[in-house]
Amino acid sequence: MVLAQRRTGWHHLLILGGLVGLVSAGCAHYDERLMEVTAYSSDPISTNWRRGRFFFWRAYVASGPNKGARKRVGITSSGTRARKGTIAADIRYYPYGTVIKIPGYGKGVVRDTGGAIKGPHRLDVFFSTRKRALKWGRQWLKVKIKRP
């Protein structure tokens, strides 16, 4: 095996019986999996918040065990701001930083979790508006997953 440096980095040049093959040292390997992909946005219905009665600029949890607690709207469970490319997944299967390619959406990174996003076959993708999220709906798609 001979090492050859190309412009993009180090590569291995493999010579076997007159055949020459170029193998990249840092190839990304993606696993394919059929998954149910839903959509969400930072609107009150998708993320369970409501405005305060007296302090209308503040957001509060609307229901559940934390009802009435202050809510940071638009901030993911990993602490980053939600934007295009933010994916919510079950972090027991897909830890933060997992890169996922979704047909029709593009590439995204797992940065959030969700109450209904449980198991290895569920994803939630972020959209900037509720209208776009509803238009996406619920789809079963073959996605490509690159683990961190």
N, C-alpha and C positions, 0 to 999 in steps of 0.2 A: 504494500500500500504506500502510495506517495502522497505527501501533502502538497497542495498547491494553493497559493493565496490568490483569490480573485478580488475584485473591487468590493464585493458585498461581504467579504470575510473569509474565514478558513473553510476549505472544502476538502474532502477526501477523494482522490483520484484512484479508482480501482481498476486494475488491469488483470483480466482473467482470460487466458488463451487468445489474446489478440483483441478481445472486446474491451472497450474503455467505457467506464461508467462514471458519472459525477454524482456523488452523494453529498448533500449538504449536511454540515455538522449540526445545524440548528433547525432542522425541519419541523414544522408544526404538524402535529398529528391530530386530526379531528375524528371523534367518534360520531357516528350517526345514530339518531334515535327518533322514533315517532313520539311526539309530545302534543299535549293539549295546550295551546297558547291562547291566553286571554289578554285583555288590555285594561289599563287603568290610567287615571290622570290624577292631578292633585285637587280635584273638585271635592266639595263636602260629601257627596254621596259615595264616591270611590274610596275615600280615605277616612270616612266616619268622623267628621268634625262639624262644628257649628260655631257661629259668631256669638260673642258675649252679648248679654242684654244691655248692660250699662257701658261696657267697654267693647264696642262693636268691632274694633280693630284686632281684638284678641281672639284666638281660636281655642276651642275646648273640645274634648272628646265627647261625642254625642250620645253614645250608649255603651253598654258593657260594663265590666268591673271597674274600669277607670273613668266612668262617666263624670264629667265636670272638671277633670284634670286638664291643665294647659297642654296644648298640642302644638308641635312644631310642624307646620304645614310645608310640604315640599322637601323635607329632609328625610333621607332614607334611614333604614336601621343601621347601616354602616357609618352614618354621619355625613354622607355627601349629599349635595343637592340633586334632586331628581331632574333628569333631562333626557332628551332623545338618546337611546342606547342604554338606558337603565333597565335592568331586568330583575324581577322579583322571583326567587326560587326557594326551595327548601334547602337550607344550607347544610343539612345533614348529608345531602347528596351532591350539591353543587356549592362549594365554599365561595365566599366573597372573592372576586377576581377571576372567576371562571368566564372565559370568553365563549359566546354562543352566537353562531350565524343562523339567522332565521329568514327563510325565504319570504320576500315581500316586505320585510322590516329592515334587514341589514344586520350588521354586527353589533352586538351589545355585550355588556359586562354585568355579572351578578353583583348588585349593590344593595339589594333590598329583600325583605321577606314579606309574606302576606298571610293573613289569617286563614284563607282558603287554599293557599298554595302549599299543599302537603304531598309528599311522595316524589318519586323520581320521574314522573311523566307529566308534571304541571309547571308551566311558566306564566308569568304575567309581564307584559312589556309596557313601558311608559310612553304615553302620548301627552302633548302639551295641552290638549283640550278634551273635554268630555265627548264632544261630537266626533272627533277622530277616533277616540277609544271605542265608542259605540259602533262606529263604522267598521272597525277591525273585527269586533265581536269575539266569537269563540271558534278557533280553527284547530284542526288536527294537522300538524305539519311535521315533515322530516327535517330536524334541525341538526346542525353540526356543532359538537361540543369540544372545546379545548380546555383541558384542566390546567390550573395554575402550576 
